[in-house]
Amino acid sequence: MRYLFTGGGTGGHLYPALAVARDLARDPENDLLYVGIRGRAEQKILGGGRRDPRIPLVHAVSAGFPGARSWRLIPFLLTLGVGMLQATWHLLRFRPHLVFATGGYASAPTVFAAALLRRLGLSRARILIHEQNVQPGLMNRQAAGVADLVALTFAASAPRVPARSRRLVGYPVRRDLLERPPREAACAHFHLDPARRVLLVFGGSQGARCINHSLYGLLPHLLRAGIQVIHGHGTASGAYDAQAHHQRVLARLKDDAELAPLLERNYRAFPYLHDINLAYGAADLVLARAGAGAIFELVTCGLPSVLIPKMGLPGDHQVANARLIERTGAARVMLERPLPVDTGFEEEVDGEALKDLVLGLIGDEQALAAMGKSCASLSMAHALDGFVDLARQMAAGQPVAPEPVEADAPDAESSRLEQFGDEALLAVARRGGPDPETRRYLVYRYGAALASPAWARRNVGIKLAGALQDPDAVPLLLHIINDPRRAGWLSRLLGESHYQNGFIRRNLATALGQIGVASPEVIACLRHMLQDGYWEVRVEALRALARLSPGSHPQDLSDQARNFLRRRCFEEVTAALAYWDARGLTENWRELILPMLKHNNIRVREATVRVLVNQVRAGRLPGDELAPVLRDVLVTSTYFSPEFPIKSGLRELATAIDQAPAAAEGEAR
């Protein structure tokens, strides 16, 4: 039989395919071919000096989906078209009986080309797709319609895949991990002491800046505690250069007279852990990302872990994976948060919290044992045999029917939040009073949205931070509004000077008011926004200032807000009235506020009546002076309403005036 495998870009998509391919390669009668992307994980693992002669590697170009409204959509479609032509050539030349795809954009050209050739009658290859994550990726959701079968790792994925083509099979863990050596031999390979604890740290084939950075901060504490570390720092060399980062930190640590000998004795670093089965054999605890491949390798090996899922991935699939595993007790999860840098953000975790968690776990024999026991309940050691049998059956043309997959019923809303879009999460936050786990995820989610380069998503993140009233969001919001970059040429042509557009600036002002931190930095920011060229930003900045605590505003700010009463825009006037009301600024009320009862805009008159009601009830204005004025207020309205709000407001004001003397006498008594 001829088997064609595709999927890659990262080890997470490569390794499940490779596990099945290497098992099928044991039969000399089988022919195999792997289609991947040049320069990515598949080439580094299947090419070069480690080439597997039984699994030759060929290439087809591809690219990640940029979004339907992106200008990059046209080059993406061109790239996909070229990739499909290349994949078509490989398919026609190799003539596979089965195409096994593991998702990711690397598999898109081959899967769609195979489906097209089959429709044209030029191929009989069946298509088997493996979905590793709780939240199926975009590629696999689209390809499910042309696949003969979609093999799921998690039952929770079932609602996102058509019932006619899904089956729960598990995750095919590589056989070398199932047959790893004993701890003594594994530690000897790394020249470590098997009698002492070992922490294994890696961030995938490319490495992860956040995990590396976190470990480098944690490393001195680990070394002083006598903990041994195996570290796969990754091979990334683009915007983040993992090797250069590692060398800089290593040079600094070696300059420390106390740490240098400990580093030599207890720290082992590698760009890529080719012998990860030995690393698993030596480890007591693992710090890693939360791709499905890493998770199921760890639980199959019975290894307790601290998972740091990557922030902002499509469908938040790593967070979904990690939180599901955490609920079983097999792992602990640290969620990333955005760190302001230059004009953007980088991902980080709370270093102190991570230090306490890792040092606490690795020194707690009972906790590690309990987590290892939970791993056993999740182990999928037999999934590889199931995949190999399934691949053989499908390649031989045998009928393979889908099987019912019942998704586990989530026991709480917090357990399915990853499935919610940003707007749905905003509705959850606005309900108020979320439980601690829900709030933890919502805080993570607004951080991921704020760090997003897409302004629309960042805008929802700002609203979410405001709805949660989270003071920790204030530095992030100020970092966004203080972005010094100029607007793009098209925006400047349309009169915009700020890099952050008007919607962002307006909602930033609203969020700062909702959070209510009256720091000098916040006051200064909102004061600056009072000069913004977009009237909605000015209005929301003034409303935000009105919400902040009394006593925090200088007099000149009150004077600036008072000037808004003279603006032509009725929204600015009503915002100034709200500021005046919230601050209790009763001086000059006859000259400033009473004339507003005769304003030509009904909204201003309504707002003025509301201010007077509040101030009379608070005992700040003399009701007897207001009573004669009420007869002259224009109560007609320019918009339809079952009851004119100004009429009901005037009735409230009359009642407040009547009750004001009695209230004053009661207070005196």
C-alpha positions in Angstrom: 0.0 0.0 0.0 1.0 3.6 -0.6 0.5 6.1 2.2 1.0 9.8 1.7 1.3 11.9 4.9 1.0 15.7 5.2 0.9 18.3 7.9 3.6 20.1 9.7 5.1 23.5 10.2 5.5 22.6 13.9 6.3 19.4 15.7 2.7 19.3 17.0 1.4 18.6 13.6 4.3 16.5 12.5 4.7 13.9 15.3 1.3 12.2 15.2 1.8 11.6 11.4 5.3 10.5 12.0 4.3 8.0 14.7 1.8 6.3 12.3 4.2 6.5 9.3 7.1 4.9 11.2 4.9 2.0 12.3 3.6 1.5 8.7 7.2 1.7 7.5 8.0 -1.5 9.4 6.2 -3.4 6.7 8.7 -3.4 3.7 5.7 -3.8 1.3 4.4 -0.3 2.1 5.6 2.8 0.3 5.4 6.2 2.1 5.8 9.8 1.2 5.7 13.0 3.3 4.5 16.3 1.9 5.6 19.3 3.9 6.8 22.9 3.8 10.5 23.7 3.1 12.4 25.1 6.1 9.9 24.1 8.7 9.9 21.4 11.4 9.3 18.5 8.9 12.5 19.4 7.0 14.5 19.7 10.2 13.3 16.4 11.5 12.9 14.3 8.3 15.6 16.0 6.3 19.4 16.5 6.5 21.5 14.0 8.5 18.5 12.5 10.2 16.6 11.7 7.0 14.5 8.5 7.3 15.0 6.6 4.0 11.6 4.9 4.4 9.8 8.3 4.6 11.1 10.5 1.8 10.1 14.2 2.1 8.8 16.4 -0.7 7.5 20.0 -0.6 4.5 22.0 -1.4 4.2 25.7 -0.6 1.5 27.0 1.7 0.7 29.9 4.0 -1.6 30.6 7.0 -5.1 32.0 6.3 -4.8 35.8 6.9 -8.5 36.4 7.4 -11.3 37.1 4.8 -11.0 40.9 5.0 -7.2 41.1 4.9 -5.3 42.5 1.9 -3.1 39.4 2.2 -6.0 37.2 1.1 -4.9 37.5 -2.6 -1.3 36.5 -2.1 -2.6 33.7 0.2 -4.8 32.3 -2.5 -2.0 32.5 -5.1 0.3 30.6 -2.7 -2.4 28.0 -2.0 -2.9 27.6 -5.8 0.8 27.0 -6.4 0.9 24.6 -3.5 -2.1 22.7 -4.9 -0.3 22.4 -8.3 2.8 21.0 -6.5 0.7 18.6 -4.4 -1.1 17.5 -7.5 2.2 16.5 -9.1 3.2 14.5 -6.0 -0.2 12.8 -5.8 -0.3 11.8 -9.5 3.3 10.6 -9.4 3.0 8.6 -6.1 -0.7 7.5 -6.5 -1.4 7.0 -2.8 -4.2 4.7 -1.5 -4.5 6.9 1.6 -3.8 10.6 2.4 -3.2 11.0 6.1 -3.4 14.7 7.2 -2.8 16.2 10.6 -4.0 19.7 10.0 -2.4 23.1 10.0 -1.9 25.1 6.8 0.9 22.8 5.7 -1.6 20.1 4.9 -4.1 22.4 3.0 -2.6 22.1 -0.5 -2.4 18.3 -0.4 -5.8 17.7 1.1 -7.6 20.0 -1.3 -5.7 18.7 -4.3 -6.5 15.1 -3.3 -10.2 16.0 -3.0 -10.1 17.7 -6.4 -8.4 14.8 -8.1 -10.9 12.4 -6.7 -13.8 14.5 -7.9 -12.2 14.5 -11.4 -11.8 10.7 -11.3 -8.0 10.9 -11.4 -7.4 9.5 -7.9 -9.0 7.0 -5.6 -7.1 8.0 -2.5 -9.1 8.1 0.7 -8.6 11.0 3.1 -8.1 10.5 6.8 -7.7 13.6 9.0 -6.4 13.7 12.5 -7.6 16.5 14.8 -5.3 16.8 17.8 -6.9 19.7 19.8 -10.0 20.3 21.8 -10.8 23.2 19.5 -10.5 22.0 15.8 -8.3 24.2 13.6 -9.7 26.1 10.6 -8.0 23.8 8.1 -9.5 20.7 9.7 -13.0 22.2 10.0 -12.9 23.1 6.3 -11.4 19.8 5.2 -13.9 17.7 7.2 -16.3 18.2 4.4 -14.1 16.3 1.9 -12.5 13.8 4.3 -13.6 10.2 4.5 -13.0 10.2 8.3 -11.9 12.7 10.9 -10.2 11.0 13.8 -10.6 13.0 17.1 -8.3 13.1 20.1 -10.8 14.7 22.4 -14.5 13.9 22.7 -15.0 17.6 23.4 -14.1 18.3 19.7 -17.2 16.4 18.4 -19.6 19.4 18.2 -17.3 21.1 15.7 -17.0 18.2 13.3 -19.8 16.7 11.1 -21.2 13.6 12.8 -21.1 11.7 9.4 -17.3 11.7 9.4 -16.0 11.6 12.9 -14.6 8.9 15.2 -12.8 9.2 18.6 -9.4 7.5 18.2 -7.1 9.3 20.5 -3.5 10.6 20.0 -0.8 8.4 18.4 2.1 8.6 20.7 5.4 7.6 19.2 6.5 4.0 20.0 10.0 5.1 21.2 8.2 7.0 24.0 6.2 4.0 24.9 9.5 2.0 25.2 11.7 4.6 26.9 14.7 3.5 29.0 14.7 3.4 32.9 15.4 6.6 34.9 19.0 5.6 35.7 20.0 5.1 32.1 18.2 8.3 31.0 19.9 10.4 33.7 23.3 8.8 32.7 22.7 10.0 29.1 22.5 13.6 30.3 25.3 13.1 33.0 22.8 13.9 35.8 22.3 12.4 39.2 19.3 10.1 39.3 18.9 10.6 43.1 18.0 14.3 42.6 15.0 16.0 41.0 15.0 16.8 37.3 12.9 19.6 35.6 12.5 19.2 31.9 11.7 22.5 30.0 10.9 22.9 26.3 8.7 25.1 24.1 8.2 23.0 21.0 10.5 22.5 18.0 10.9 26.2 17.4 11.2 27.1 21.1 9.0 29.7 22.9 10.3 33.1 24.0 8.0 33.2 27.0 9.0 29.8 28.3 12.7 30.4 27.8 12.5 33.8 29.4 10.5 32.4 32.4 13.1 29.6 32.8 16.0 32.0 32.7 14.4 34.0 35.5 13.7 30.8 37.5 17.0 29.1 36.8 19.1 30.7 39.7 16.5 29.6 42.2 16.4 26.1 40.8 20.2 25.7 40.8 20.5 26.9 44.4 17.8 24.4 45.4 19.8 21.6 43.9 17.3 20.9 41.1 18.7 19.6 37.8 17.4 21.1 34.5 17.1 19.7 30.9 16.3 22.6 28.6 15.3 22.5 24.9 15.5 26.2 24.0 14.4 25.8 20.4 15.7 26.5 16.9 13.7 29.7 16.1 15.8 32.3 14.3 13.3 34.9 13.0 11.9 37.8 15.0 12.9 35.7 18.1 16.3 34.1 18.0 16.3 31.4 20.6 19.9 30.5 20.3 21.1 34.1 20.6 18.8 34.6 23.6 20.2 31.5 25.2 23.9 32.5 24.6 23.3 36.0 26.2 21.7 34.6 29.3 24.3 31.8 29.6 27.2 34.3 29.4 25.6 36.4 32.2 25.0 33.4 34.5 28.5 32.2 34.0 29.9 35.5 35.2 28.2 34.8 38.6 30.8 33.0 40.8 28.2 31.2 42.8 26.0 30.1 39.9 28.8 29.1 37.4 29.7 25.7 39.0 26.0 24.9 39.7 25.3 25.7 36.0 28.0 23.4 34.8 26.9 20.5 37.1 23.0 20.8 36.9 22.0 22.5 33.7 21.8 20.8 30.2 20.7 22.9 27.2 19.9 21.8 23.6 18.6 23.6 20.6 16.4 20.6 19.9 15.7 17.5 22.0 16.1 14.7 19.4 16.3 12.2 22.2 13.2 13.5 24.1 12.3 9.9 25.1 15.5 10.0 27.3 14.6 13.4 28.6 11.1 12.1 29.5 12.7 9.2 31.2 14.9 11.4 33.4 12.3 14.1 34.3 10.2 14.4 37.5 8.3 17.5 36.4 7.9 19.2 33.0 7.4 22.9 32.0 6.0 23.0 28.5 3.6 24.5 26.0 0.1 22.9 25.7 0.0 21.5 22.2 -1.9 18.3 22.0 1.2 16.4 21.1 3.2 17.5 24.1 0.3 17.0 26.4 -0.4 13.4 25.4 3.3 12.5 25.3 3.5 13.7 28.9 0.4 12.0 30.2 1.3 8.8 28.4 4.7 8.9 30.1 3.0 9.7 33.4 4.8 13.0 33.8 3.3 15.8 36.0 3.5 19.1 34.1 3.1 22.9 34.4 1.6 24.0 31.1 2.0 27.5 29.6 -0.4 27.6 26.6 0.5 30.0 23.9 -1.6 33.1 23.9 -3.7 34.2 20.9 -3.7 31.1 18.8 -6.7 30.4 16.5 -9.6 29.0 18.5 -7.4 29.4 21.7 -6.8 25.7 21.2 -3.7 25.4 23.5 -5.6 27.1 26.3 -8.6 24.7 25.7 -6.2 21.7 25.8 -4.5 22.9 29.0 -7.6 23.7 30.9 -9.2 20.4 30.1 -6.1 18.5 31.3 -5.9 20.7 34.4 -9.4 19.7 35.4 -8.3 16.1 35.5 -5.5 17.0 38.0 -2.7 15.8 35.6 -1.3 19.3 35.1 -1.2 22.9 36.4 -1.7 25.8 34.0 -0.1 29.3 34.0 -1.8 31.6 31.5 0.2 34.2 29.7 -0.4 37.9 30.0 0.8 40.8 27.8 3.9 42.7 28.7 4.2 46.3 27.2 7.3 46.7 25.0 8.1 49.5 22.6 5.0 50.0 20.6 3.5 46.5 21.2 3.4 43.6 23.6 5.2 40.4 24.4 3.8 37.4 26.3 4.9 36.7 29.8 3.8 34.8 32.9 3.9 35.9 36.5 7.5 35.0 37.4 7.0 34.9 41.2 3.9 32.7 40.8 5.7 30.4 38.5 8.6 30.1 40.9 6.4 29.2 43.8 4.4 26.7 41.7 7.4 24.9 40.2 9.5 24.8 43.5 6.4 23.8 45.4 5.5 20.9 43.1 9.0 19.5 42.5 9.6 19.3 46.2 6.2 17.7 47.0 6.3 13.9 46.5 2.6 13.4 47.2 1.5 16.1 44.8 3.7 14.6 42.0 2.4 11.2 42.7 -1.2 12.4 42.5 -0.6 14.2 39.2 1.1 11.1 37.8 -1.9 9.0 38.8 -4.2 11.4 37.0 -2.0 11.1 33.9 -2.6 7.3 33.9 -6.4 8.0 33.5 -5.7 10.0 30.3 -3.0 7.8 28.7 -3.6 6.8 25.1 -0.8 4.2 24.8 -3.0 2.0 22.5 -4.1 4.9 20.2 -1.1 4.3 17.9 -2.2 0.7 17.2 -5.7 2.0 16.5 -4.5 4.5 14.0 -2.3 2.0 12.2 -5.1 -0.5 11.9 -7.5 2.3 10.7 -4.9 3.5 8.1 -4.5 0.0 6.8 -8.2 -0.6 6.5 -8.8 2.7 4.7 -5.9 2.1 2.3 -7.2 -1.3 1.5 -10.6 0.2 0.6 -12.4 -1.5 3.5 -15.5 0.3 4.7 -14.9 2.4 7.8 -18.0 3.9 9.3 -18.0 6.8 11.7 -18.9 6.1 15.3 -21.0 8.1 17.7 -19.0 10.5 19.8 -20.6 12.0 22.8 -19.0 15.2 24.0 -18.6 15.3 27.7 -21.2 17.6 29.2 -19.3 20.6 30.7 -20.1 21.0 34.4 -19.8 24.8 34.3 -19.8 27.7 31.9 -16.1 28.3 32.8 -15.2 25.0 31.3 -16.3 25.9 27.8 -15.3 29.6 27.6 -12.7 28.9 24.9 -15.6 28.2 22.5 -17.0 31.7 23.0 -16.2 34.5 20.7 -15.0 37.9 22.0 -18.4 39.5 21.9 -20.0 36.5 23.8 -17.3 36.8 26.5 -18.0 40.5 26.8 -21.6 39.6 27.6 -20.4 37.1 30.3 -18.2 39.9 31.8 -21.1 42.4 31.8 -23.3 40.1 33.7 -21.0 40.8 36.7 -19.8 38.6 39.5 -18.0 35.8 37.5 -16.6 32.9 39.5 -12.8 32.9 40.1 -12.0 30.5 37.2 -14.2 32.4 34.8 -12.6 35.7 35.8 -9.1 34.2 35.4 -9.9 33.2 31.8 -11.6 36.5 31.0 -8.5 38.4 32.3 -6.3 36.2 30.1 -8.7 36.7 27.1 -8.7 40.5 27.3 -4.9 40.4 27.5 -4.7 38.3 24.4 -7.1 40.7 22.6 -5.1 43.8 23.7 -1.9 42.2 22.3 -3.6 41.4 19.0 -2.5 43.4 15.9 -6.1 43.4 14.7 -7.7 46.6 15.8 -11.2 45.2 15.9 -10.1 42.4 18.3 -8.1 44.9 20.4 -11.2 47.0 20.6 -13.2 44.2 22.2 -10.3 43.5 24.6 -10.5 47.1 25.8 -14.3 46.7 26.4 -13.7 43.5 28.2 -11.1 45.0 30.5 -13.5 47.8 31.3 -16.4 45.5 32.0 -14.2 43.5 34.4 -13.1 46.7 36.1 -9.6 45.2 36.4 -7.0 47.7 37.8 -4.2 45.5 36.3 -5.4 46.5 32.9 -4.6 50.2 33.4 -0.9 50.0 32.4 -1.9 48.1 29.3 -4.5 50.6 28.2 -2.2 53.5 28.8 0.5 51.8 26.7 -2.0 51.5 23.8 -3.2 55.1 24.0 0.4 56.4 24.3 1.5 54.6 21.1 3.8 57.1 19.5 3.5 55.8 15.9 1.9 57.9 13.2 -1.3 56.9 11.5 -1.0 55.2 8.1 -1.0 57.3 5.0 -4.6 56.6 4.2 -5.7 57.5 7.7 -3.7 60.8 7.5 -5.3 61.6 4.2 -8.7 61.3 5.9 -7.6 63.6 8.7 -6.6 61.1 11.3 -3.3 61.7 13.1 -3.3 59.0 15.8 -2.1 55.4 15.2 -5.0 54.0 17.3 -8.2 54.8 15.5 -11.2 56.7 17.0 -13.1 53.6 18.1 -10.0 52.5 20.1 -9.5 55.9 21.7 -13.2 56.3 22.6 -13.4 52.9 24.2 -10.1 53.3 26.0 -11.6 56.4 27.7 -14.7 54.5 28.6 -12.7 51.6 30.0 -10.5 53.9 32.2 -13.6 55.4 33.6 -15.2 52.0 34.3 -12.1 50.8 36.1 -11.9 53.9 38.2 -8.2 54.2 39.0 -7.7 57.9 39.5 -3.9 57.9 39.2 -2.0 60.9 37.9 -1.2 59.0 34.7 -4.8 58.2 34.1 -6.0 61.8 34.8 -3.2 63.2 32.5 -4.2 60.8 29.7 -7.9 61.6 29.9 -7.1 65.4 30.1 -5.1 65.0 26.9 -8.0 63.2 25.3 -10.3 66.2 26.0 -8.4 67.8 23.1 -8.9 64.9 20.7 -10.2 65.8 17.2 -12.9 63.1 17.5 -15.9 64.4 19.5 -16.9 61.0 20.8 -13.4 60.6 22.3 -13.7 64.0 24.0 -17.2 63.1 25.4 -16.1 59.7 26.8 -12.9 61.2 28.3 -15.1 63.8 30.2 -17.5 61.1 31.3 -14.6 59.0 32.5 -13.2 61.9 34.5 -16.7 62.4 36.0 -16.6 58.8 37.3 -13.2 59.0 39.0 -13.0 59.5 42.7 -13.6 63.0 44.2 -10.7 65.1 45.3 -8.4 63.9 42.6 -9.0 66.6 40.0 -7.2 70.0 39.9 -9.2 73.2 39.6 -8.0 73.9 36.0 -9.5 70.6 34.9 -12.8 71.6 36.4 -12.5 74.9 34.5 -11.7 72.9 31.3 -14.8 70.7 31.8 -17.0 73.8 32.4 -16.0 75.1 29.0 -17.7 72.1 27.4 -21.0 73.7 28.5 -20.5 76.2 25.7 -19.9 73.6 22.9 -22.2 73.3 20.0 -22.2 69.5 20.2 -25.0 68.5 22.6 -23.2 65.3 23.5 -20.3 67.4 24.9 -22.7 69.6 26.8 -24.4 66.7 28.4 -21.0 65.1 29.3 -20.0 68.5 31.0 -23.3 68.4 32.9 -22.6 64.9 34.1 -19.1 66.0 35.2 -20.5 69.0 37.0 -23.1 66.7 38.7 -20.6 64.0 39.7 -18.1 66.5 41.1 -20.7 68.4 43.0 -19.5 71.7 41.6 -22.2 74.0 42.8 -20.5 77.3 42.4 -21.9 79.6 39.7 -24.8 77.2 39.3 -27.3 80.1 38.5 -25.1 81.3 35.6 -23.9 77.9 34.3 -26.7 75.4 34.9 -30.0 77.2 35.0 -29.6 78.6 31.4 -29.4 75.0 30.2 -33.1 74.6 31.0 -33.7 76.7 28.0 -31.3 75.0 25.7 -32.6 74.3 22.2 -31.7 70.6 22.4 -34.1 68.4 24.4 -31.3 66.1 25.5 -29.5 68.9 27.2 -32.7 70.1 28.9 -33.3 66.5 30.2 -29.7 66.2 31.4 -30.0 69.6 33.2 -33.2 68.5 35.0 -31.4 65.3 36.1 -28.5 67.3 37.5 -30.8 69.6 39.4 -32.7 66.6 40.9 -29.5 65.0 42.1 -28.1 68.3 43.6 -31.3 69.3 45.3 -31.6 65.8 46.9 -28.0 66.0 48.0 -28.8 69.3 49.7 -26.3 71.3 47.6 -28.9 73.6 45.8 -31.7 75.7 47.4 -35.0 74.3 46.2 -36.9 77.4 46.9 -35.0 79.3 44.2 -35.7 76.6 41.7 -39.4 76.3 42.1 -40.3 79.5 40.1 -38.0 78.5 37.2 -39.8 75.2 36.5 -42.8 77.0 35.0 -40.6 78.3 32.1 -39.0 75.0 31.0 -39.9 73.9 27.5 -41.3 70.3 27.8 -41.9 69.4 24.1 -39.7 66.8 22.6 -38.3 66.2 19.1 -38.2 62.4 19.4 -41.0 59.9 20.0 -41.3 58.3 23.4 -44.3 56.9 25.2 -43.6 59.4 28.0 -41.5 62.5 27.7 -38.4 62.0 30.0 -38.3 65.7 30.7 -41.8 65.7 32.1 -41.1 62.8 34.5 -37.8 64.6 35.4 -39.5 67.8 36.2 -42.0 65.9 38.4 -39.1 64.4 40.3 -37.5 67.8 40.6 -40.7 69.3 42.1 -40.9 66.4 44.5 -37.3 66.9 45.5 -37.9 70.6 46.1 -40.9 69.9 48.3 -39.0 67.3 50.3 -35.8 69.3 50.6 -36.7 71.4 53.7 -38.1 68.4 55.5 -34.9 66.5 54.8 -32.8 69.4 56.1 -34.9 69.6 59.3 -34.5 65.9 59.8 -30.7 66.1 59.4 -30.6 69.1 61.9 -32.5 67.0 64.5 
